[in-house]
Amino acid sequence: MNMSLMQIVAAIAMVSITVTLVFAYRKYLATNSKRRVVTMLAAVGFVHELAPSGDCVILMKEARRRCRSCACEDVCERWLRGDKKSSNAFCPNSAVFEALARYSRLGG
């Protein structure tokens, strides 16, 4: 095998590994944001069965998008574990979560 062919194979391998790592990281972010959003909603008293499905789906997608790009992931994890006793005001979704919980308790 000549040197040019080896370099091409190495470049293709590196690009493939990079693409795989990017997709794996995005999946990691999506999975953890979904878990945090669901746990946070449960913590504020959201009752999923009572919430209307159409509007709730749109709000949840937007909440998960904000969660994935949030810089307070470590604070959120500590709050969800109960290590922090303060409010969830650090969360960019806190107002949405409170409104959803209030709405679900009212029965939609």
N, C-alpha and C positions, 0 to 999 in steps of 0.2 A: 504494500500500500504506500503510495507516495504521500508526501507531507501535506499537499493541498487537500487531498481527499480526507486525511485525518483531521485537518482543521475544520473542514466542512461538517464532518460527522460530530466533532466536538461542539461546534457552534449550534448545530441542530439539537444536540442533547442539552446544552445549557438553556436554550430557548424553551425547550419542552419542560425542563425542570422549573424554570421561572414561571411559566404559564400555570403549571400544576400547583406551585406554591401560592400563586395569586388566587387561584380558585379555591384552594384549601383554606386560605386565610379569610376570604369572603364568606365561605360556608361557616367557618368558626364564628365570625362576627354575627352572622344571621342567626345561628343557633343560640348563641349566648344572649343576643338581644331579645329573641323570642322568649327565652326562659326568664330574663329579667322583667320584661313587660308583663308577662303572665303572673309572675310572683308579685310584682308591684301592684297590679290590679287586685289580686287576692288580698294583699295587705291593706288596701284602702277600702275594701268591702264591695268590690264589683261582683255582681251576680250575673253571670253570662246568660243564663237561661231566661232572664227577664228583659234583657236588652234586645232591641230590634236588630235584626241581622244586617240589613242593607247599609244603614248609616254606620253601624258599629264596625263593619269590615273596612270601610274607607278610613275611619279614624284610627283603627288598629294598624293599618298599613303605614299611615303617616307617623304614628307613634313609634313603630319599629324602625322606620327610616331615621327619625331623630335619635333613637337609642343607639343605632349602629354608629352614628357619627359623634356621639357624646364623649366628652373628655373626662367625665366623672365616673367612669366604669368602676374604679376601685372603691370610691365612696358609696356608690350604689350597692355593690356587693356587700360591704360592711353593714349598710343600713338594712339590707334584706336579711342578713344573718342575725340582726338584732344587736350588733355591736354599737351602733349609733342610736341614741335615743331621741334625736332631734326630728324635726319634720322632714319630709322629702322635698323641701323647697329647692334643693340642689338639682333636682331632676327637671330637664326641659319639658317633660310630659306631665309634671305634677298637676297642673291645672286641668289638663285633659283627663287624667286619671280620676281626679276628684269629681269632675262633672259627669263622667261615665258612671262612677259608683253611685252618685246621687240619682242620676237618671234611671239606673237599673233598680235601685231601691224603690223608686216611685212606680215601677212597673212599666216603664217606657212611655 
